[in-house]
Amino acid sequence: MNKDFISQIDWISYEEGGRKKIPSEGVRYCPLIRIGRAIGYDEWSIDFICPDFEETNLIKFRFLVDDAPCELLEENMSYNIYEGNRKVAKLKIIKCNGSE
């Protein structure tokens, strides 16, 4: 079962290797989230509609597929977000919600 996650997103600056431009409000954005494991990591696509990042850094996202390992994400933990191999942001999970 897919869940919704409320999280704080902190974008990495372009000078530090992040995006040149943060996605605009209303854009559907589907980056990869990298979930650390005892050995290696898993990468899964997440999906959210961008808010106005000048007003808030909170987002509500879901995994792109229903059978993703939602149970591996924990509240108050941080995860890196990637576009391909480029780390573009860090997410801190604020709240995990059941599916709507």
C-alpha positions in Angstrom: 0.0 0.0 0.0 1.4 3.4 -1.0 1.5 6.2 1.6 1.8 9.9 1.6 4.8 11.5 3.2 5.0 15.1 4.4 8.6 16.3 4.3 10.9 19.3 4.3 13.0 19.6 1.2 16.3 21.4 1.2 17.7 22.0 -2.3 21.4 21.7 -2.9 22.9 24.8 -4.6 24.1 24.7 -8.1 27.6 25.5 -6.9 27.5 22.4 -4.8 26.4 20.2 -7.7 22.6 20.6 -7.4 20.1 21.9 -9.9 20.6 25.2 -11.8 16.9 26.1 -11.3 14.5 24.7 -8.7 11.3 23.4 -10.3 8.4 25.9 -10.6 5.1 25.8 -8.7 2.7 23.3 -10.2 5.3 21.1 -11.9 5.0 17.4 -11.4 8.5 16.2 -10.2 9.6 12.6 -10.0 13.2 12.3 -8.7 14.8 9.3 -7.1 15.0 8.8 -3.3 18.0 6.8 -2.1 17.2 4.7 0.9 20.3 3.4 2.8 20.5 -0.3 3.7 22.9 -2.4 5.7 24.7 -3.2 2.5 24.3 -0.6 -0.3 21.1 1.3 -1.0 17.8 1.1 -2.8 16.6 3.8 -5.2 12.9 4.5 -5.9 11.1 7.2 -7.8 8.9 9.6 -5.8 6.2 11.8 -7.2 5.0 15.3 -6.1 3.6 18.5 -7.4 5.9 21.4 -6.6 4.6 24.1 -4.3 5.8 27.7 -4.4 9.3 27.1 -2.9 9.6 30.8 -2.1 6.8 30.4 0.4 7.4 26.9 1.7 9.8 24.0 1.8 7.2 21.4 2.7 6.1 18.9 0.2 3.7 15.9 0.1 5.0 13.0 -1.9 4.3 9.4 -2.7 6.3 6.6 -4.3 5.7 6.4 -8.0 4.8 2.7 -7.7 2.3 1.1 -5.3 4.6 -1.7 -4.2 7.5 0.5 -3.1 9.0 -0.1 0.4 7.1 2.7 2.3 8.0 1.0 5.6 11.7 1.9 5.1 11.1 5.6 5.4 11.0 6.9 9.0 9.8 10.1 10.5 12.5 12.5 11.5 15.0 10.8 9.2 16.7 12.4 6.2 17.1 11.0 2.7 19.0 12.2 -0.4 17.1 13.0 -3.6 18.7 12.5 -7.0 18.3 13.2 -10.7 20.2 10.3 -12.1 23.6 10.4 -10.3 23.3 14.1 -9.3 22.2 14.7 -5.7 19.8 17.7 -5.9 18.1 17.8 -2.5 17.7 16.4 1.0 14.3 15.4 2.4 13.5 15.2 6.1 10.4 13.1 6.7 8.0 15.1 9.0 5.0 12.7 8.9 4.0 9.4 7.3 0.3 9.1 6.3 -1.8 6.1 5.2 -3.1 6.2 1.6 -6.0 8.5 0.9 
